[in-house]
Amino acid sequence: MALRETQKPLMLCITGPTAAGKTDLAVGLAEALGGELISVDSTLVYRGLDIGSAKPDYPHHLVDIRDPTESYSAADFVQDALRAAADIVGRGRVPILVGGTMLYFRALLDGLAPMPAADPQLRVSLAAEAAAQGWPALHARLAEVDPTSAAAIHPHHSQRISRALEVFISSGVPLSVWHEQAPESPVRDYRVQQLALCPRDRGVLHRRIALRFAQMMEQGFLQEVAALRERLAGYGEVPALRAVGYRQLCRHLDGDCSLEEAVQQGVAATRQLAKRQLTWLRKWQDLHWLLANAAGNICAEGESEHSAGERDENSLTCALKYLRESPI
């Protein structure tokens, strides 16, 4: 017998653009509600990628679970997240998923269409082609057979380009067509609440991004990247080092640009990441937005920043109020 909505265990999803303050909100909710955090971040899964991923001190599930040489897919995430959520509920606690990898969130909430399994031999072949021609060349090849997928993938995102080509070559069906199939939601047995935290003013978000990148550089981000490159030498293309920030500092270490240029490019790439995240979020249904002013107080719809600043309602206060009053 199917559970009524009110009988289902609660699952919270906390998302938003990078540097918006998601982790602090999630930690506050975990302490207020008796929850445990599950990371929804494609960089945090890797061991050794600490400073550049802003790896949190507060305990999260699905952090440091892969070596940088290993791949980690959305399907892997769904399997791991569901297992962690079930364990958390079994302990009488609330699973709180937090992060900004929107592909992972969508796979968990909406499900993944059935498609061909990974083909390691084909993946090695595609990697060899990329080593000879460059990933932009394989991206152009993907655009010929699956323009929809190619338009959504960066020309240097090796892992996603490889997977999309692998699916088409092995099945003859474009990845975008596979995605059109409507799978069943993996979290249908949970009462899901989704919150998106974001500064109301885009300029505030941009300043937070620049400040965080500067802080990471002070903490030794360049040294972390250099040590990773030395440790991973001989492995060829390592997907983990294509992450935002890591990719730009690798260009500096390769002698392609100055450190100042690499930092500027890293900040710009992070801003582009935030823009892509917001594009994803604007299409989501059942998403409750928490829009913060520069002081961190939440602005109600139609409210001025000044009015919000007069209230003592930060993101945690507003999130808890929403959860108490939500009809779900």
Summary of the structure (lengths in Angstrom):
residues: 328
radius of gyration: 20.5
end to end distance: 19.6
largest distance: 62.8
contacts: 995
relative contact order: 0.15
helix: 52%
strand: 12%
